Amino acid sequence: MNAPVPAKAHLQVHVCVLLWGFTAILGKLITLPALPLVWWRMLLVVLALALLPAVWRGLGAMRARRRWAYAGIGALVSLHWLTFYGAIKLANASVAATCIALSPAFTALIEPWLARRPFDLRELLFGLATLPGVALVVGGVPHAMRAGVAVGALSALLVAVFGSLNKRMVEGGQPLTVTALELGAGTVLLTALAPLMALVPGFGGSLLVMPGLHDGALLLVLALACTLLPFAMALAALRHVSAYGMQLATNLEPVYAIVLAMLLLGEQRQLTGQFYLGVAIILLAVFAQPLFARRRPVVHPELLATSEAKGVAD
């Protein structure tokens, strides 16, 4: 008989998912454009991880070729976060969170190719089941926000790509070291992109200007309380909670984000009932998928720190 899962582990999982959902709210509350917002978030996380000796030991033990591979994945991570917060700036937190819920559909198409495993017909069917919801979501947002929907969908696609690549390299390093390396490489890429993005509405912004007190405090919350803290808590919870249970819980992330956006930002006044009907269809497909999919163990916990809650269960 399997031992019962401690209530503390269940609580840790849901606190983690709530914190991941809150990242979308912080993205709206922070007044910085998307690029400096993501740059500061990544930089703060990397600086915090650089204080841990275990990170440096893991980096020293990693082969150079693998370090470069993780750095490349980190570049994709930075583009994922850039487009996610860009979607928030172009639309709102609810739209961005809904778009990220599309990542399982993209994963069903991309992961078999990148992770070199057979296609799963059930995953493809659940991915296709989200399409009517996507159509309703697009029709349910103001025309001015539709660019945010497109950018949010691109962010979900990037989740599928770098998540699948991480799965191919699962045994390449310790989670903290991998996270520091990926986010460090992402910070470097965003630094290089800053001059090119300067004139892009909602994205560009100077990296040389220190955030004000309001934005600085929220960035610390985003980096420490909504990135590193849930990362550590989720790793602890995974000792007791199955991948299946974790996946069901993490599917609540867009739900938490949308509810928080309604309560804290009043975003329901910007969106129509058609949008929320589309959200319901997308979430129904997302929640149904783990009920019928193969239950596989968690083998790449580094994703916990680089893509909010997505891709926890293989």
Backbone torsions as a table, in degrees:
resi	resn	phi	psi	omega
1	MET	NA	134.5	178.9
2	ASN	-72.1	141.6	178.3
3	ALA	-68.9	142.5	178.8
4	PRO	-64.4	146.2	179.4
5	VAL	-76.4	127.6	-179.9
6	PRO	-58.8	142.7	178.5
7	ALA	-59.8	-32.6	179.4
8	LYS	-60.3	-39.0	-179.6
9	ALA	-65.9	-41.8	177.0
10	HIS	-61.5	-43.4	179.2
11	LEU	-62.3	-42.9	179.1
12	GLN	-59.5	-42.1	-179.0
13	VAL	-61.7	-47.0	-175.9
14	HIS	-72.1	-32.1	173.9
15	VAL	-64.7	-41.6	177.4
16	CYS	-58.8	-48.0	-177.1
17	VAL	-65.1	-38.6	176.8
18	LEU	-62.0	-42.5	178.8
19	LEU	-66.1	-40.6	175.8
20	TRP	-61.7	-41.4	177.7
21	GLY	-63.8	-31.2	-178.1
22	PHE	-72.0	-16.9	179.5
23	THR	-61.2	-34.5	178.3
24	ALA	-66.1	-38.0	179.0
25	ILE	-65.5	-44.2	178.3
26	LEU	-62.4	-36.3	177.8
27	GLY	-61.0	-31.9	177.2
28	LYS	-80.2	-36.0	-176.7
29	LEU	-75.6	-32.2	177.9
30	ILE	-73.0	128.1	-173.1
31	THR	-83.0	-8.4	179.4
32	LEU	-65.5	147.8	169.9
33	PRO	-61.7	169.1	-171.6
34	ALA	-59.9	-43.8	-173.6
35	LEU	-65.9	-53.0	177.5
36	PRO	-64.3	-30.1	177.1
37	LEU	-61.1	-50.7	-178.8
38	VAL	-67.4	-38.8	179.8
39	TRP	-59.4	-47.3	179.5
40	TRP	-66.6	-39.5	178.6
41	ARG	-60.2	-48.8	-179.5
42	MET	-63.9	-44.9	-177.7
43	LEU	-61.4	-43.0	-179.6
44	LEU	-64.9	-40.6	178.3
45	VAL	-64.7	-44.6	-179.4
46	VAL	-62.6	-42.9	179.1
47	LEU	-62.1	-39.2	178.2
48	ALA	-66.1	-43.0	179.7
49	LEU	-68.8	-29.5	-179.6
50	ALA	-65.8	-16.0	178.1
51	LEU	-79.7	-9.0	-176.4
52	LEU	-95.6	118.8	179.2
53	PRO	-57.9	-32.3	-178.3
54	ALA	-61.8	-32.6	179.0
55	VAL	-64.3	-44.5	-179.6
56	TRP	-68.9	-36.9	176.3
57	ARG	-63.6	-42.9	179.1
58	GLY	-65.2	-36.5	179.1
59	LEU	-67.4	-40.0	179.1
60	GLY	-66.8	-30.5	-178.9
61	ALA	-82.6	-9.7	-175.6
62	MET	-87.6	137.8	178.1
63	ARG	-66.7	148.9	-176.3
64	ALA	-59.9	-41.1	-179.4
65	ARG	-61.4	-39.2	-179.9
66	ARG	-71.5	-34.4	176.3
67	ARG	-61.1	-43.0	178.8
68	TRP	-65.3	-36.9	179.1
69	ALA	-64.7	-44.3	177.6
70	TYR	-65.7	-34.5	177.0
71	ALA	-62.7	-39.6	176.5
72	GLY	-63.1	-41.8	176.3
73	ILE	-63.5	-38.2	177.8
74	GLY	-60.6	-33.5	175.5
75	ALA	-61.6	-40.6	177.3
76	LEU	-67.1	-37.7	177.6
77	VAL	-59.7	-44.8	-178.9
78	SER	-63.6	-37.5	178.0
79	LEU	-69.3	-34.3	174.9
80	HIS	-61.4	-50.1	-179.8
81	TRP	-66.1	-36.8	179.5
82	LEU	-61.9	-45.1	-179.9
83	THR	-73.0	-32.8	177.8
84	PHE	-62.7	-50.0	-180.0
85	TYR	-74.3	-26.0	172.1
86	GLY	-63.7	-40.5	177.2
87	ALA	-62.4	-37.9	177.7
88	ILE	-63.7	-43.6	-179.1
89	LYS	-68.4	-36.5	-178.6
90	LEU	-79.7	-26.9	179.8
91	ALA	-126.9	-104.1	174.4
92	ASN	-160.9	-179.6	-175.6
93	ALA	-65.7	-37.0	-178.9
94	SER	-64.0	-43.7	179.8
95	VAL	-63.9	-45.7	-178.8
96	ALA	-63.1	-43.4	180.0
97	ALA	-64.4	-38.4	178.3
98	THR	-65.0	-42.2	179.8
99	CYS	-62.9	-39.6	179.9
100	ILE	-64.3	-26.5	176.6
101	ALA	-64.4	-11.8	177.4
102	LEU	-80.7	-8.1	-175.2
103	SER	-57.8	-36.7	176.9
104	PRO	-60.8	-33.6	178.4
105	ALA	-65.9	-43.9	177.0
106	PHE	-65.7	-38.5	-179.3
107	THR	-61.7	-38.5	180.0
108	ALA	-59.5	-30.6	-179.8
109	LEU	-88.1	-36.2	-170.4
110	ILE	-92.6	-40.5	-173.0
111	GLU	-60.1	-43.5	179.9
112	PRO	-57.4	-34.9	179.6
113	TRP	-72.8	-47.1	-176.4
114	LEU	-78.5	-36.7	-178.8
115	ALA	-89.1	-1.3	176.6
116	ARG	58.0	54.1	173.6
117	ARG	-132.5	160.9	-178.3
118	PRO	-64.6	152.8	173.4
119	PHE	-67.5	143.0	177.7
120	ASP	-106.7	114.5	-176.1
121	LEU	-59.7	-36.5	-179.3
122	ARG	-63.9	-41.9	179.0
123	GLU	-63.5	-40.0	178.9
124	LEU	-63.8	-41.4	-179.4
125	LEU	-65.3	-41.1	178.2
126	PHE	-67.4	-33.1	175.5
127	GLY	-64.2	-44.4	178.0
128	LEU	-65.1	-29.6	-179.2
129	ALA	-65.2	-19.0	179.0
130	THR	-79.7	-15.8	-172.6
131	LEU	-61.0	-43.6	176.1
132	PRO	-59.7	-36.3	177.6
133	GLY	-65.3	-39.4	178.3
134	VAL	-61.8	-43.2	179.6
135	ALA	-61.2	-41.0	178.8
136	LEU	-67.9	-39.2	178.8
137	VAL	-61.7	-46.7	-179.9
138	VAL	-61.1	-42.1	179.7
139	GLY	-73.3	-15.5	-175.3
140	GLY	-99.4	5.5	177.4
141	VAL	-112.4	151.2	175.7
142	PRO	-57.7	151.0	-177.4
143	HIS	-56.1	-35.1	-177.9
144	ALA	-66.5	-19.4	-178.2
145	MET	-93.8	-5.5	-172.3
146	ARG	-69.0	-25.9	173.1
147	ALA	-63.3	-35.2	176.4
148	GLY	-64.4	-35.6	176.7
149	VAL	-63.9	-44.5	179.9
150	ALA	-63.4	-43.6	179.6
151	VAL	-67.2	-38.1	177.4
152	GLY	-64.2	-39.3	176.9
153	ALA	-64.6	-37.7	175.5
154	LEU	-62.4	-39.2	177.4
155	SER	-61.5	-41.7	177.6
156	ALA	-64.1	-37.7	177.1
157	LEU	-62.7	-40.8	178.9
158	LEU	-65.3	-34.9	174.7
159	VAL	-57.4	-46.6	-178.9
160	ALA	-63.1	-38.9	-176.9
161	VAL	-69.7	-54.7	-175.3
162	PHE	-73.9	-27.2	175.1
163	GLY	-65.0	-41.6	178.8
164	SER	-67.4	-37.6	178.1
165	LEU	-66.7	-39.5	177.3
166	ASN	-61.0	-35.7	-179.4
167	LYS	-65.7	-30.6	177.5
168	ARG	-71.0	-20.2	-174.4
169	MET	-116.7	30.6	-169.3
170	VAL	-59.5	-31.3	-174.5
171	GLU	-100.0	22.5	-175.6
172	GLY	-87.5	-10.7	-178.7
173	GLY	176.3	171.1	178.3
174	GLN	-74.8	147.3	-175.4
175	PRO	-54.2	-43.5	-178.6
176	LEU	-64.9	-40.8	179.1
177	THR	-65.9	-44.6	179.1
178	VAL	-60.8	-43.8	179.9
179	THR	-61.7	-46.2	-179.9
180	ALA	-62.2	-41.7	-178.7
181	LEU	-66.9	-45.7	-178.5
182	GLU	-65.4	-45.4	-178.4
183	LEU	-71.8	-31.9	174.9
184	GLY	-63.9	-44.3	178.0
185	ALA	-64.9	-37.8	177.5
186	GLY	-63.5	-38.5	177.8
187	THR	-62.2	-41.5	178.6
188	VAL	-63.1	-44.0	-179.9
189	LEU	-61.7	-45.4	-179.1
190	LEU	-64.5	-33.9	175.6
191	THR	-61.1	-42.1	179.3
192	ALA	-69.5	-32.3	-177.8
193	LEU	-79.5	-18.7	-173.2
194	ALA	-51.7	-47.2	179.7
195	PRO	-63.1	-34.3	-178.8
196	LEU	-73.3	-29.3	-175.8
197	MET	-92.5	0.8	-171.8
198	ALA	-57.8	-32.9	-175.0
199	LEU	-102.4	6.1	-179.0
200	VAL	-86.1	118.0	-177.5
201	PRO	-58.5	132.6	178.3
202	GLY	83.9	-14.2	-175.9
203	PHE	-112.8	-55.0	-171.0
204	GLY	-70.5	152.2	178.6
205	GLY	177.7	151.9	-178.1
206	SER	-70.2	136.9	175.7
207	LEU	-91.0	-8.0	-174.8
208	LEU	-90.2	-10.4	-179.2
209	VAL	-92.8	124.3	177.9
210	MET	-68.1	135.3	177.1
211	PRO	-61.1	151.1	175.3
212	GLY	-69.6	177.9	-176.9
213	LEU	-60.3	-43.5	-179.4
214	HIS	-61.7	-54.7	-179.3
215	ASP	-66.1	-37.6	-180.0
216	GLY	-62.2	-43.0	179.0
217	ALA	-64.6	-42.6	179.8
218	LEU	-68.0	-34.7	176.8
219	LEU	-64.8	-38.6	175.7
220	LEU	-63.2	-41.8	176.7
221	VAL	-62.1	-43.1	-179.4
222	LEU	-63.1	-43.9	-175.6
223	ALA	-75.8	-43.8	-173.3
224	LEU	-92.5	-51.2	-174.9
225	ALA	-80.5	-26.8	-176.7
226	CYS	-111.0	1.5	176.6
227	THR	-123.6	-64.8	-175.9
228	LEU	-72.7	-41.5	-178.8
229	LEU	-61.8	-52.3	178.0
230	PRO	-64.2	-30.3	175.6
231	PHE	-58.3	-50.0	-179.4
232	ALA	-66.2	-41.9	-179.0
233	MET	-65.6	-40.3	-179.1
234	ALA	-68.0	-38.6	176.2
235	LEU	-60.4	-39.6	178.1
236	ALA	-67.4	-41.4	-178.2
237	ALA	-67.0	-31.2	-178.0
238	LEU	-65.5	-13.8	175.2
239	ARG	-71.5	-18.6	-175.1
240	HIS	-122.3	-27.9	-175.9
241	VAL	-99.6	136.8	179.5
242	SER	-71.6	161.5	176.0
243	ALA	-59.2	-37.3	179.4
244	TYR	-62.5	-46.9	178.6
245	GLY	-64.6	-39.4	178.4
246	MET	-64.1	-42.0	-178.3
247	GLN	-64.7	-42.3	177.7
248	LEU	-59.7	-41.0	-179.0
249	ALA	-69.6	-43.1	-176.5
250	THR	-69.5	-20.5	174.8
251	ASN	-65.0	-13.6	177.9
252	LEU	-78.0	-9.6	-174.8
253	GLU	-53.9	-51.1	178.5
254	PRO	-64.6	-29.5	177.1
255	VAL	-63.8	-48.6	178.3
256	TYR	-59.7	-43.9	-177.4
257	ALA	-62.8	-43.2	-178.8
258	ILE	-68.4	-41.6	178.5
259	VAL	-64.6	-44.2	177.4
260	LEU	-61.4	-39.1	179.1
261	ALA	-65.0	-34.5	177.4
262	MET	-70.0	-43.4	-175.4
263	LEU	-74.4	-41.5	-172.4
264	LEU	-96.1	-28.9	-174.7
265	LEU	-116.3	-9.3	-179.2
266	GLY	63.0	34.1	-174.1
267	GLU	-71.4	-15.3	178.6
268	GLN	-61.7	-21.3	179.0
269	ARG	-75.5	-16.6	-179.3
270	GLN	-93.3	-14.1	-170.6
271	LEU	-122.0	159.1	-176.0
272	THR	-101.1	170.2	175.1
273	GLY	-62.3	-29.9	177.4
274	GLN	-61.7	-39.5	177.4
275	PHE	-59.6	-48.7	-176.5
276	TYR	-69.7	-29.0	173.3
277	LEU	-65.8	-41.8	176.1
278	GLY	-62.3	-41.9	176.4
279	VAL	-58.0	-43.6	-178.6
280	ALA	-61.6	-41.1	179.7
281	ILE	-65.8	-44.2	179.4
282	ILE	-61.5	-46.1	-177.7
283	LEU	-68.0	-33.8	177.1
284	LEU	-61.2	-43.6	178.1
285	ALA	-66.5	-39.5	-179.1
286	VAL	-66.1	-41.6	179.9
287	PHE	-71.4	-32.3	-178.2
288	ALA	-73.1	-29.3	-173.9
289	GLN	-56.9	-50.6	-179.2
290	PRO	-67.3	-17.8	177.9
291	LEU	-69.1	-27.9	-175.6
292	PHE	-114.4	-13.5	-178.2
293	ALA	-78.1	164.2	175.1
294	ARG	-66.0	137.0	-179.5
295	ARG	-90.4	114.6	-176.1
296	ARG	-120.8	154.8	-177.1
297	PRO	-73.7	161.3	173.3
298	VAL	-77.1	119.8	-177.9
299	VAL	-126.1	1.9	179.6
300	HIS	-141.6	69.4	-177.6
301	PRO	-65.9	-12.7	178.0
302	GLU	-60.9	-22.2	178.9
303	LEU	-65.5	-20.5	-179.7
304	LEU	-60.2	-27.8	-175.8
305	ALA	-101.0	-7.6	-174.0
306	THR	-116.1	-12.0	-178.7
307	SER	-141.8	39.4	-175.5
308	GLU	54.0	-126.3	-173.9
309	ALA	-96.6	-1.4	-171.2
310	LYS	-76.3	143.7	174.4
311	GLY	77.3	23.8	-179.6
312	VAL	-70.4	-44.5	-178.7
313	ALA	-100.9	136.8	178.0
314	ASP	-78.2	NA	NA
